[in-house]
Amino acid sequence: MHPEIKRSTFEVETILKFDETTRCALRRGFEMNTTVVEELRKIMDGEQIELVIELLKNFDDNDDFGAMNDFKTIYVQIAKAELKRIENGVQDKDMACGHFVDEHKKVLEEVIKTVEPAIN
């Protein structure tokens, strides 16, 4: 007799891969949208936000980002805020990262499209 397999109801961690341009755009999002970061700190676990910031600083193209829905929310909210900032014509004086603004815009749109947690 074989054991019955039951589906688990716990939240499954999603694995995300962010290339350098995406990590750069998200890091910039944290740097340039401090008001949004502070609002997130009020409604979410501040340690999770700090962990996300550290992950973006220290990971490279070969690393995976494990992301529960709280992490996804942080990524998406920062991506939306940074995209809005860019689209409102706020020009960066120093894009010292070497990327074009349009490159950041494209990857931020992709983060929103692919990472945003589904609402059931």
HELIX and SHEET records of a PDB file:
HELIX    1   1 GLU A   20  MET A   32  1                                  13    
HELIX    2   2 THR A   34  ILE A   43  1                                  10    
HELIX    3   3 GLY A   46  ASN A   58  1                                  13    
HELIX    4   4 ASN A   69  GLU A   87  1                                  19    
HELIX    5   5 VAL A  101  VAL A  115  1                                  15    
SHEET    1   A 2 THR A  14  LEU A  16  0                                        
SHEET    2   A 2 PHE A  65  ALA A  67 -1                                        
END                                                                             
